[in-house]
Amino acid sequence: MPKKGFRKAVRIARIAHIRFHDLRHTFATRLVLQGVDLITVQQLLGHAKITTTARYAHTADKNKIDAVKKLDRAEVSNRAPIGPRRRERRLRLRAKRLYNE
């Protein structure tokens, strides 16, 4: 019964080459483009595996570019991360300098 209603709506709207299943792709893609995480989309679509959901979730090139641009805006330190021993040594040296001044 739902197939007949869908076919009738497609015929009235004069949309060529569309299947009911295409609506699932559109639904998933629009959710992802609005920032909904894939786990939520997976649950909404009723998929058992996240890999199935990932096939539906096509991301636009603009979103990929925006994601990379976020790195440009992020504060990035020029220094490499230091371990706890080195950090402790730096703090002792700073305290020693302050005490000697």
Secondary structure, DSSP 8 states (H G I E B T S, - for coil): -HHHHHHHHHHHHT--S--HHHHHHHHHHHHHHTT--HHHHHHHHT-SSHHHHHHH----HHHHHHHHHHHHHS---SS----HHHHHHHHHHHHHHHHH-
